[in-house]
Amino acid sequence: MLDLIFYYTRENRYSFNALAGALESSGMAGVDILLPDTEKALAETVRVSLAKRHTAVVALSFFTAQARHIEKLIKRLRARFSTQILILAGGPHPSGAPGEVLAMGADHVVRGEGEEAIIAIARALADGKPPKEKIIKTSKTLALDDYLPFSPKWHMFGSIEITRGCPFGCSYCQTSYLFGVRPRHRSLETLLAIVELMNSEKMTDIRFLSPDAFAYGSKDGRTPALDRIEALLKGARAILGNKGRIFFGTFPSEVRPDHVTPETLELTRRYAGNKRLVIGAQSGSQRMLDAIRRGHTVEDIYRAAELAAAWGFSADVDFILGLPGETEKDSELTLTVMGDLVKLGARIHAHTFMPLPQTPFAGKTPVPLSAKTEKYVRTLCSRGQAFGQWERQRKKMEAPNPLLTGLRH
């Protein structure tokens, strides 16, 4: 028996849901998925699996911000179980820095999209033939319709991924570099069938997952396809009736400010249930927006916040502090925009820049935050007008960390 032991933490459940959905879609037998969500539970799950003489595979999916924790976790697993277990790593950080993750102690790293890889790996292990490759590369052409986004069989439900890939290639973001610049969408028919499935399971809160919700159905990801958005939202609402809620353009998704229009907001207001909209701004300096390849203007940010308020949405607007190349003037412009947005009723979601592997900014370091910036953002947070992990992220970047240092070479 093959036990796939997913380290099922809150931050990484969407990835594991997709892997389980792929395995279920393949119809593969002889595999069980186990879902410990703490390190203590993980160790106990491994112990029990080995006691049953099962093949125990620990699967880890993680972001760059989690890399140090995962490195320590692997060391503890190796100290206790040695080579009795096979450790498989994937997700954003392993995809961008596979050699580094192998050096942490992982046996294999999946680089890129994991659906096809997890099926192939599981079949090989079930046949007693571990993969020969240490780094398992995958393509960026996977058809989303071929796989469930989660697994009813293992009771792993969650958000429904509607789009993968992004055409903009922002310098700090991994999305375009991991999943390609050509957007791939799940078809309307497939998505409505998934909503029907969730409804039959009495799960009537539907969250659609996308790099930009308002780009669903768009051929290039740059021009909203209003007819496709309406067909999706209208169809889902017809299935759920009045008893369910649809979340569109809110966590874990967001929308681009230049895609916030009266038309997209009207459709969201008519069919969805969310009162909040997540808008990606990242900087209040046009010079910095151009430098990081955002493809929109500062005026687009203001217009999006104004329209969101006019249509009855509370906007959460993302900003990244300390972007590489940011000057004091750029920072002051960003603070000004933050203050203006707060007056419009928006909340600021603040981040501190962290270099991510496989991006143009992988080798960059954040510009130290000025005392003025720190004080201003803290004040907004104390008033409930801002939130986020920006201080924790700043401290991580300031602390000596060989994992992050390695990205700067």
Number of C-alpha atoms within 10 A of each C-alpha: 15 21 21 24 22 24 22 22 17 9 11 16 21 22 22 25 25 25 25 29 23 25 26 20 17 15 8 13 13 10 17 12 15 18 18 18 14 13 15 9 13 19 17 13 19 25 16 12 21 16 9 11 11 15 20 23 21 23 20 23 27 21 18 20 17 12 20 15 11 19 17 13 15 17 15 14 19 17 10 12 15 11 11 13 19 21 21 25 26 26 22 24 23 28 29 24 19 24 15 18 24 18 10 18 19 25 18 25 27 24 23 21 23 23 25 16 19 20 19 14 18 23 20 14 18 18 10 11 11 14 16 9 11 15 19 18 16 17 14 17 13 16 12 19 16 14 22 24 29 28 21 16 12 15 10 17 20 20 21 21 23 26 23 25 24 25 16 18 20 21 20 23 20 25 20 21 22 23 20 19 18 17 22 25 22 21 18 20 11 16 22 21 14 18 22 17 13 18 18 12 11 11 16 19 18 23 23 22 23 26 24 27 24 29 27 28 25 19 14 15 23 18 14 23 17 17 12 17 21 18 15 21 21 17 18 25 22 12 17 21 11 9 10 17 19 19 23 29 27 22 17 16 21 22 23 23 24 23 21 23 15 14 12 18 22 13 17 25 16 12 20 22 16 18 16 19 27 27 29 22 27 22 29 24 22 17 14 20 18 14 16 22 13 20 14 16 19 21 13 16 24 20 16 26 27 18 18 24 17 13 15 13 21 19 26 27 26 22 24 20 26 24 28 21 15 19 14 14 10 19 22 16 17 24 21 13 18 28 18 14 22 18 11 18 17 26 23 26 25 22 21 24 23 25 27 25 26 22 20 17 23 21 17 20 20 20 16 17 17 13 8 12 18 13 12 15 23 17 13 17 17 11 10 11 21 21 19 15 11 20 15 12 15 19 11 16 20 12 9 10 12 10 17 23 14 13 19 15 8
